[in-house]
Amino acid sequence: MNKGKGTAKVLFVVTSCDVKGDTGIPTGFNLSEVTHPLEKLEESGVIVNIASIKGGKAPLDGLEDFNDPVNAKYWADTDFRNALENTLKLDDVKAGDYDAIFFAGGHGTMWDFADSPAVLRLVPEFYESGKIVSAVCHGPAALVNVKLSNGSYLVAGKNVAAFTNGEEEEVQSTNVVPFLLEDALIGHGANYKHSSNWSNNIAIDGKLITGQNPQSAASVGLAIVKALKINTDGNADSKPAVTPDFISSVSPALSKYTVEKLVGEVWERPGLSKHDRCIVSISSLIARNHTVGMPHYFSKALENGVTPGELSEIITHLAFYSGWPNAFSAVGIAKELFAGKGILQAELPSTDPLRLDKKEALPGDENRLRFIQQSIAPMSEGFAKYTNELLYGEVWLRSGLSSRSRSLATVCAMIAAGDIQFLGLYMDRAVQHGINKEEMDEVLTQLAFYVGWPKIVSATLVVKEVYEGIGK
C-alpha cells in the first residue's frame, strides 16, 4: 500500500487480538485511528506499510463509522483493504527500513501490545536511533513496558497522552481490560497529559508523539508529518531579536555585559535548570509587556524543555496577574511562533482539563479564603467571586502546568511588576511547591538582569523573611 510519493516511510502497527480476554466480546483495531493519520501522511507523500503482531488479517473492533468520509474513502480502496487482509508480521520488520513507527488503538491492543517481544525489541531500536515513535488511544499500550538500553522505561519523564481512565469508564471497560492504560503509564513514570474525555489532545516529547483517543488521531498524523519534515530539513536556530552587534552600535559596554555576563555566566549557573530559567524570563517579559524580547525568549523556552502547553498555560495564568492586555500581547507573539514551528492546537491544554488535587495545588488556602471573605468581599463582591471561583477554583487547579511552575511564574511576575505587598504569601506557597532557597537565589539573580536591581532589592527582603521563617 505505497500511495505515498516521497521517500519517508512509516510503519503502522495494529492489533491481532480479536476478543477481549476471556469475555468472548469481539474486538480489534479502531479503523479511524488508522485512516485519519494515514490520510495526513499520504497527503504529504509518506509511504505507509501496515503490520500486526501476528501478521495476516487484522481484526476490526466492530465500532466502524462508515458515515465518516475518511473511513468511507479508505474502505472503498482495494489496496487499503488488501493491506489489512495481509498485514506484515511484526517479528519480520526491521527498524532500519522505516523513519517512524505508529501504533493504532482499539481495545485489542490491551492484550497483545504491552508484552509483545517484537514491540519490546523494535520500539527501542526506533527511539534510540532518533526515529519517531508514535501511538494513539489504546496504541500507547505498546509503550508501557518498553525499556531503553540503559534499563529505564521509555515513558519515564516523558509527556504522554493516551486513553483515560474516565474514557474507559464511559465505554464500560474498566473491569474488562487487563490494566488501565493511564495508571500503567503513570506507574512507569510518564508525565501523563490529562484532558477532558473525548477531546482532541496530543503530547509531543521530542520524537515521542502520542494522542488520547480517536478524536486525536488526525492530529497525531499531522504531528508525525511535522516531525518527519524536521528530520529532513532541520530546525532553524532562533535568533535574538536584538543581536550583540545591534547593541554594540549604541553601547559596546552593554553588548559586552550581555554576552559575557548575562548569556555567558548567569544563564549557565548550575543552581537552576534551563527550563526554570526560561519560565523566569518569559514571566518577567509578560508581566512588563516587553514584546521585543518575547519572540527570542519564547523560542528559547521551547528549545529548553518548556512545552507549548506550558507556555500556553503561563500566558493564561499571567492574564490574571499582569492583565488581559499583556496576555494578549504574548498571545500574538506565541501565535506566530507556533505557526512557524507547526505546533498544533491539539498540543495545547484544553479549555477543561483534568483538575489537580486542591490540597496539593493550594496548600493552606483556607487562610487566603478567609482574607478574601473578611477584607475583600464586603467592598467588592464581584472581585471576591471571581477570585474564589475562577482564579483559585479553576486556573490554579488546571493540570497543564505543574503547581511548582505555576508558583514560579506567579512569583516572578509579581517581582517584575513590583507587586511585593502580598509576595510573602505567594512565596509561602512556592516553598510548599518545592522551590528551595538555593533555587530562589538563582531566580532573584536572573531577574535582576530582566527587571532591574531596585525591584530585586525590595523582593529579596521579603523572600529572605520567608525562608528564615521556615520551621519557626
Salt bridges, closest charged atoms under 4 A:
GLU39 OE2 - LYS73 NZ 2.91
ASP68 OD2 - HIS36 NE2 2.63
ASP77 OD2 - LYS3 NZ 2.39
GLU125 OE1 - ARG121 NH1 3.87
GLU168 OE2 - HIS107 NE2 2.55
GLU168 OE1 - HIS138 NE2 2.96
GLU182 OE2 - HIS194 ND1 3.84
GLU260 OE1 - LYS256 NZ 3.06
GLU265 OE2 - LYS261 NZ 3.01
GLU268 OE2 - LYS274 NZ 3.36
ASP276 OD1 - HIS275 ND1 3.02
ASP276 OD2 - ARG404 NH1 2.75
GLU310 OE1 - HIS275 NE2 3.23
GLU313 OE2 - ARG398 NH2 2.58
GLU313 OE1 - ARG406 NH2 2.91
GLU347 OE2 - LYS226 NZ 3.14
ASP352 OD1 - ARG355 NH2 3.99
ASP365 OD1 - ARG368 NE 2.59
GLU389 OE1 - LYS385 NZ 2.99
GLU439 OE2 - ARG404 NH2 2.94
GLU442 OE2 - ARG269 NH2 2.73
GLU442 OE1 - ARG277 NH2 2.72
GLU468 OE2 - LYS464 NZ 2.77
